[in-house]
Amino acid sequence: MRIRLLLALLLLPLFAYAQERYNVSGRIVNENGEAVEYVQVGIPKLGIGTVSSADGHFEIKVPKERLEFHHVSYQIGYYTVTGHQDDVVIVLKENELPPAVVIGGKSREKYLIRAGTRFPGAAGSFDRTDGVVKGIEVGSVANTRKPFLIKDIQFTVLESSIPGCVASVNIYRIEGKPEEFINILHKPIYVNIALSNEKKQYIVHPDDNILLEPGRYYISFELVDCDMDAVRKYQQTPESERDPGAFHLLMALYFKSSYQRNSALGEFIHIPFNIGLVVKGLEFQ
């Protein structure tokens, strides 16, 4: 995945780098003044993005453009950048939840996504040379011909040395040409990834009913948090003294086309492999 990251950076619009950037930082809260965790912050058209902290704080360097703030439980927020600002407060309004889904009729247990054939000896690494990993996202594509209720989502981590690592599972409906990725979740799904030098399987059971209507979907794994104090310490360490095994999260690669993006709110890029997500549930007849 590191190779894809470098390629993605090369593909970003050159004018995004030519423009002067300004440091903008602040806090994201809801209408009750409570912090909103892990909000995607950035400028989608420029491929610039980051993820706020668990307590709603964010910091980003951007040109004089309009920042967007995305979270599955809230309406999109906006802030127009006019220069350096370090005390911005963004208030997000909650989304109105749709009516409860009533599911009936005959159903059968089924795998919506299987891992597929493993790429021999290959592993994808969620890391960057500066140790900052938040916002990297990769997953698998599924096609449904009948309504499908997701019961659990499984993935395997081969090794993790990212302290304080938190991932989110995201589900998008893919529509149109060019393809548009529309997030269908109403509540976030978070997973704490433990430090481990051994293979570990994770099984996620969504709290809410997630019913997929017939169509094409992208189910992804995204890194949304890590110990930023550890990141800053790593960045301050001379490159010759850095631990090459730090800030790695390794996952096996499988032969099956998918998508990836390398920063929050960045562009989804087609890739010829995935990380072996498994999705099980009930298909309704």
N, C-alpha and C positions, 0 to 999 in steps of 0.2 A: 504494500500500500504506500510505502514511502516513495516508490517510483511514480505512482499515480499522483501523489501530492505535488511532486516537483513539476510534473507535466501540467497539472491544473494551475499552478502558479504562473507558468509560462503562458497559459492561455488567457489569463486575466487581461482585461482591457488595459492597454499601455497608459491611457490617459488617467487611469486611477492612480498610477504612481507619479505621474507628472504633476498632479495637483498637490498643493500644500495641504498638510494634514494638521488637525487640531485635536488636542487631548480633551475628551469629554468624559466626565465621570459623574456618578450620582447614585441614586437609589430608586428602586422600582417597588411601588406599593399598590395595594388594592384600594377600593373606595373607603375601607375602614381604617386605612393607614397601616395595614399589616404587610410585611415584606412578601413579595412574590418571588419564589425560588426559580432558578434555572430558566430565565427568560432569554430567548435568542434575540440578540441586539446587533443591528448592522444595516448595511445598504445593499439589498439584493442585487441591483443592477450592476454594482461594482464588485460583487463577490467578496465584500468586506464584512466580517461578522465575528462575534464572540458570544459567550454564554455568561449570564450574570451568576453571582454566587448564591449559595443557599439562603443568605440573608438579604438578597435583592440588590446587592451592590454591583456596579458595572464600571468598566473603564475601557475606552476604545479610542483609537486615533483615526480620524476620518476627515475628508474634505468638507467644504461647506455644501452639504447636501442634507436631505431629510433622513434621519435615522428612523428605523422601524423596530418595534418591540413585539415579538411573537411568543405567545404561550397558549397551549391548547385550551385552557380554562377561561381565557380572557379575550376580549376584542383587541385588535391590533392597535398599538399606541404609536404616536409619531412625535418627533422632536426635530426642529430645524436647526442645524448647526450654523452658528454665526461666528464662532471663534472658540478659544479655549474656555472651558467651563468645568468647574469641579464640584458644584453643589446642585446638580439637576435632580429634580424629583419628578418621576413619571408615575402618573396614576392610571392604572388599567381598570377598565370596567369588565365585570364578569359577563361571560356569554350566557344567553338564555338557553337552558337545557331543553332538548327536544322531549316530546312525550315519551314515557317509558315504552320500551319495545315489548310487545306481547307476541310470544313465539308459540306456535302450535303446529299440529300435524305430525306426520311420520318423519323420523330422522334416523340417521345412521352415523356411527363414529367414522371419522375419516382423517387422513393426513392431508392438509391443504398444501403444505410444503415439506419436502424431505431434503435431507442434506445433499444428496446426490453423490457423485463420484469424486473422491478426494484427489487433489493435485499432489502427486507423490513428493514428499519431502518439502513442500512449500508451506509457508506460514505468512500471514499478514501481520504487520506490526503497527499498532496505533501509537506513533510517536513522531516527534520532530526534533531537529538538532538542538533547538533551544529548550526542549523539555515541556513546551506548552502543547497540550493535547486536546483541549476542550473544543467541541464542535465537529470533530471528525465523525462521519456517519456512513455506514455501509449496511447492505441488507440483501434481501431476496425478493423476487417478483412472483406473484401468484395470480392465476386466473380462476375465477369462480363462475360456474354456469348455473348454480342454484344458490339460494341463500345459505350462508355458512356462519355458524356461531363459534367464535374462537374460545377454546377452553384452556389451552396452555401454549406457551411459546418457549422453546428450548434452544440453548446455545452452549457451546463449550469453549472455555478459555484454557489455552495450553499453558500459559504462564503469565503472571501479572506482577510487575514491580512498580506500579503507579500508586503511591500512597494516597489514601482518601478517595479512591476512584469510585465515581458514581456514573452509571449509564442510564439512558432512557430507551425504551422501546417505542417506536413511532409507527403509525400505520397511515399510509396515504392512498387515496384513490387516484389512479393515473387516467387522465382524460385528455382528449384533443391532440392536435398536431399544430405547432410543436407541443410536446407533452407538458401537461401541467400536473403538479403533485399537490393534491388537496388533502390536508390532514383531517382525518375523520374522528379522531379521539376527542372526548369531552373532558377527560381527566388524564393527567400524565401517569405514565408507568415508569417507576424508577427501580433500579437494581444496584445494590452495593456490591462492588467487585473486590473480593478479598485479595490481599497479598499472598502469592503462592508461586512456588517454582514447580508445581505439579499440575497435571490436567484436572480441571474442575468443571463439572456440568451445572448449569443453572436452569431451573424450570420456573417460569413466570406464570402465575395464575391471575389474570386480570380480575379486578374487583367488580367491574361493570360488565354488563352484557355487551359484547362487541359483535354486532351482526353485519356481515358483509353481504350486500346485495350483489347480484351477478355483475361482473366487471373485472377490471384489472387492478391489482393492488401492489404496493411496495411496502414491505414490512422491514423496518431497519433498526439497527443498533447504533446509538450515538453516545459518545463520551461527553458528559455535561459538567463534570466537576472532578477536581483532584486537589491535593494539598498545595495551595498556591504559595505558602511559605516555603515548602520544600522546592517548588519550582524556582522561586526567586533565589534561594540558596544555590541551587544547581546552576542557574544562569550566571551567578557571581563567581563561580569556580572556574579557573582557567581551563580551557579545552583539554590541555594535556593532562589535567588531573581529574577530569570527569570520569565517573564510573560508566563504562559503555553499556552496562546492563540496567542502568536506571531508566525509569519512565518508559518501560516497554509493556505492551499488552499484546500477547501473541495469540492468534486464532488461526486454525487450519483453513486452507483455501480449497474450494471445490469448483469443478468444471460446470459452470452454469452462469449465464449472463445476468448482470445485475446493474446497480447504480451505486455511485459514491459521490459524496461531496466532502470537501476538506476544510470547510469553515461553516459556522452557523449562518444560515440564509444564503449560502453560496449556491452555485449552479450544480445540479445533479449531472454527473458525467457517466456515460455508459462504460461498463467494464466487463471483461469476459469471464469473471469468476465471482464467487460469493463466499461468505463465511460459514455456511452450513447451518443456517437457522432451520429449525423444525417447528412447524405449526400444526397443532391437532385440534379437532373440535367435532361439531355435529353438522352434517349436511342435511338440509330439509328437502323433502321430496315434493 
